[in-house]
Amino acid sequence: MSISQLARSIVESPTLKLNQTATLLRDKGEPVIHLGGGEPKTRAPIDAIINCTALLNTGEVRYAPADGIPQLKKAIIRYTEEHYHRLVAPEQVVASNGAKHSIMMALYAILEPKDEVIFPVPFWVSYPEMVKLAGGVPVPIRAEDGTFQPTVKEIADAVGSYTKAIIINSPNNPSGVMYSEEFVAGIVELCEKKKLWLLMDDTYNRLIFDGRTPTNCYRYASDLGESSQLIVVNCISKMYAMTGFRIGWAVGNKEVAAAMANIQSQQTSGPSVPAQWAAVGALNGVQSSIDGLRRTLENNRNILVKHLNAFTGVKVTKPDGTFYTFPDFSAYMKDSNKLANLLLEKVRVVTVPGKDFGMEGHLRISFCGTIKDITEGIERIKWVLDPDAPNELYLGDRKLVRDWR
Ligand SMILES: Cc1ncc(COP(=O)(O)O)c(C=O)c1O
């Protein structure tokens, strides 16, 4: 049997794999605390459910335009106007099966074989694999000063004759950091000057804290016409807690949108129609759930950061948004895979190794769960790592005795 070289070069999504591991352990009755999750636990907005079930109740669910039903495009256009102050045409909008799929379609539409795609470190785990799937070469750029935000110069220095695109994700998964306005402005300017595509992955830009306002990349663009190479990606997954519906979208110039729609028409024939109707409901309905979720996450972040700050040796950067922190545990263990495995094995706490995001020594710890999980999860991690912790720990009625030091 022969599996293609391309398939063999792609690694499994570590975050999805961790979800499976956590579910398997839970099914066996293990007291798992999942701090590796990438989805809010709130319910989908009622308007989404009503819209979706209304279609299902008709019993007539048919093929639809590959780039999205007109009603969803209309809702996306309204969203873009409200949140980006920009009026776009339906031909500039492509709805796909989640932001991940939107990014994949964009990469397929713009990359030639061996074209390079630059993105800052730490990066969302899927970028390198998606770039490879589209035939490109991922080029992660690390900040020289060890922070989570390289300078525009560091990015510009990496631009060469093969560079085709830059991906910016702010606020960022896994660090939660929101890049500065100056940085985004500089990257927009760099892309215009060098004629590069800029993919703005705005998946988390409604989930930001401390009264900050989301960055609107269009503000810094001097070219907003048909030759604009700016592609903005959003989704219902995180802001409406609708990860399982799998709806995201991209807004770009008409030519790139048509290319993406064409590819999609041959690949999936478009996103699931009931899910699109749910997205229409979410986007056009009452918006208070986003604010409620944002407030809950901000409170969770404060509690998690407080616990991590009290953890000797752990360095934490306070997230500006998302539901992730990316603390540095290298004082305890440099190999993040080993550390994540140790925590899972000893105290059944799921975290994501920093290596998968391009930064060893870190763990991604999510705060989209309950406060109890966050507090108890950090206590368990402390027990494993802190040499001064008591020798015994109870997980429910199971007594654990430290036997690894
Ligand atoms: C930065 C980033 N972009 C895109 C996605 C994918 O979103 P979706 O579930 O809509 O495909 C994720 C999901 O974790 C993400 O973290």
The ligand as a Tripos MOL2 file, in Angstrom:
@<TRIPOS>MOLECULE
LIG
   16    16     1     0     0
SMALL
NO_CHARGES

@<TRIPOS>ATOM
      1 C1         -6.5040   30.9840   14.9680 C.3       1 LIG1
      2 C2         -7.5820   30.0910   14.5160 C.ar      1 LIG1
      3 N1         -8.0530   30.2210   13.2570 N.ar      1 LIG1
      4 C3         -9.0320   29.4300   12.7920 C.ar      1 LIG1
      5 C4         -9.5840   28.4420   13.5950 C.ar      1 LIG1
      6 C5        -10.6150   27.5270   13.0080 C.3       1 LIG1
      7 O1        -11.8760   27.9210   13.2580 O.3       1 LIG1
      8 P1        -13.0950   27.0210   12.7140 P.3       1 LIG1
      9 O2        -13.4730   26.1020   13.8070 O.co2     1 LIG1
     10 O3        -14.1590   28.0110   12.3510 O.co2     1 LIG1
     11 O4        -12.6100   26.2860   11.5020 O.co2     1 LIG1
     12 C6         -9.1270   28.2600   14.9000 C.ar      1 LIG1
     13 C7         -9.6810   27.1890   15.7280 C.2       1 LIG1
     14 O5         -9.1690   26.8050   16.7450 O.2       1 LIG1
     15 C8         -8.1030   29.1130   15.3720 C.ar      1 LIG1
     16 O6         -7.6370   28.9880   16.6040 O.3       1 LIG1
@<TRIPOS>BOND
     1     1     2 1
     2     2     3 ar
     3     2    15 ar
     4     3     4 ar
     5     4     5 ar
     6     5     6 1
     7     5    12 ar
     8     6     7 1
     9     7     8 1
    10     8     9 2
    11     8    10 1
    12     8    11 1
    13    12    13 1
    14    12    15 ar
    15    13    14 2
    16    15    16 1
@<TRIPOS>SUBSTRUCTURE
     1 LIG1         1 GROUP 0 **** ****
